[in-house]
Amino acid sequence: MELCPAVNRTCIALLLLLFAGLGRLYAAERQVVLVVSAESSLQDLEPLEIQKLFLDLAVLRDGHPMHAIRNVSDEQIDKIFLQYIVAMSQSAYDRRILTQVLQQGRPRPPEMKTKAQVIEALAADRYAVSYMWLKDIPVSPRLRILRVLWTE
C-alpha cells in the first residue's frame, strides 16, 4: 500500500520538526545557569563578580553581601564550575579557599551535594547565588535564572 506524495511530505516534515525540537531540548539540558531566589533583587552579575563571589571575595548588592553556594551534585557540573566559573584547578581552588579560611577566619562557601539542597538553600536566602543545569531547575516561583554561564 502506497501513500500519496502529499502524505509522505507531511510525515517527513513532521519528523524533521520533531528532531529539531529534540535537538533544542538536548541543548537546553546542556546549559549551566546562574540561579538566585525569586525574592532576590539581584538583576545580573558580571563575570568577574561571579568569579569573586565563588572565590569567597566580597560582592555587595543593596548593602548586603552576596553568598555563594557551590553545587557539587555531580562531577560534570563541578568540572564546569572549576574551568569556566573560577578558572582554576581543584587543587588551586582548594588552596585559595583554605588560605582565606586560615588567614581571615572565613568559613568555606557551603557545598550542596544534591539538587534539592541547592534549591532549598537558594529559596531560603535572597542573597544566595548558585549554578545549576538548566534542566534541573523546577518550574517554580521560588527560583530565578540570572544568566547562562556555559553551553555545550
N, C-alpha and C positions, 0 to 999 in steps of 0.2 A: 504494500500500500504506500503510495507516494503522496506527500503533502504538496499543496500548491506552493509555488515560489514565494508568495507573499507571507505565508505562514512560516516558511523556513527563514526568511529575512527577519521576521518579527522575533522568532525564537533566538536567532543569532544575536540580534540587538539586545534582547533581554539578558542573555548570558553575558554579553560584554558589559552591560550596566552592572550586573551582579558582581562580576570580577573586579570592576573598577571600584565599586563600593567596598568590597572586601579588602582591596589594597589600601583604601583610606582608613578603614577600621584598623588594619595592621599597623599603619603609620601612626595612628593615634595611640596605639598601645606602646609604641616605642618612643615616647616622649617623656622627659623628666621635666616637671614643672615646679615652680616656687609657689608655696601654698601658705596662706595665713587664715586666721579665724575670720569668719564673715563679719564679726564685730570690730575688726581691726580698721583703723583709719588709714593705714598704710596703703598707698596707691601704687608705688613702684620702688624698686631698689636698683641702683646702678650696679654693674658687675663688680666694681671694686668694693662697694658697700657690702655686697653679698659675700665676697671673699673675706672681708674684715669680720663680718658677723660670725662666720663659721670658723674663723681663727680666734674667736673669743675676744675681739677688739671692740671697743665701744662704738655702737651705731645708735644714735638717738633719733626719736621721732616724737614730736609733741612734748619734748622734755623728758621722755621716758626711754630707758634703754631697751633695745630690742633683744630678744632671746633666741638663740639658735637651737634647734632640736635636730640632732643628727639621726637620720633614718638608716639604720643598719639591718633592715628587714630582709635584704637579700644581697648576695655577693655582687651581682651586676650593678645595682644602684650604688653600692659602696665604691666600686671602681670608678663609676662616672663621677661621683662626688669628689674623689681624690684627684682625678685627672682634669675635670672641667670646671669644678667649683672652686677648690682651693689650690689647684695646680701643684700638688705635692705628692710625694710617695707616702705610703702608710707610715714608714719609719720617721720621715721628716715631719709629718703632721703630728705624730705621737710625741716626738721630741719638743716640738713647738708648744703644744698644749701642756705637756709636763713642765716645761720651763715656766710657763705662766702660773701654773698651779703652785710650784715651789717658790718662785720669786715674788709673786703678787698675792698668793693665797686664794686665788680664784678657783672655784670648782670647775671641773671639766664640763663642757656642754653635755647635756643629757643625751644619751643614746637610746633610741627606742628600737626594740628588736622585732616588733610586729607593726603591721599597717594600722591595726586598731589602736595601738598605743600612740602612734603618731597623730592619728585623727583626734583622739581624746585630748592629748596634750595641746594641740593647736586650738581645739574648740574651747578649752578651759582658759587660755591665756591670749588676750588680744594683742600682746606684744611678742608673741612667739612666731617664728618663721621656720619652715622646713621645706623639704623637697620630696616628691613622690612621683611614681609612674602615673601618667595621666589616667590610665585605665583603672587605677586603684582608688581614685577619688570618687567617693559615693555621690550620687545625686542627692545633695543635701544642702539646706540653707546654712549649715554650720561652717563651711569652708569656702574660701575664695582663692582662685588662681591669680597670681600676680604676673607671671611671665613663664615662657618656655625657656628652660635652661639648656636642654640638649635634645636633639632629634636624630634618629637613625634613619 
